């Protein structure tokens, strides 16, 4: 659930505030493909520590981008998915992918 806080006047600054961390963008990238368990997300994101991933997921959940579902099983199963707000970042992530592919094509040896 999102918490109320004062947001910057600039909309670009708001977006950067929410997804400026490298790991947050990679979490978004991977959750755009669907719901993932914590361990699956950690493997797909790459070389991120459990502590950093947990911290980023908590921030994204607080900001209303990610939904965390805990299943009452032994051992507990936790799944993460994007909220509607998180899903609305799809065009931004796809634009970053397109731009990155174009940049790579222009600058590879």
Long-range contacts (C-beta under 8 A, 24 or more apart in sequence): 1-62, 1-64, 2-62, 2-63, 2-64, 3-62, 15-92, 18-60, 18-63, 18-65, 19-65, 19-89, 19-92, 21-56, 23-48, 23-52, 23-53, 23-56, 24-56, 24-59, 24-60, 25-93, 25-96, 27-53, 27-56, 27-57, 27-60, 27-66, 27-80, 28-65, 28-82, 28-86, 28-89, 28-93, 29-93, 29-97, 31-66, 31-80, 31-81, 31-82, 31-86, 32-82, 32-87, 32-90, 32-93, 34-81, 35-69, 35-79, 35-80, 35-81, 36-79, 36-80, 36-81, 37-77, 37-78, 37-79, 37-80, 38-78, 38-80, 41-80, 60-86, 65-89
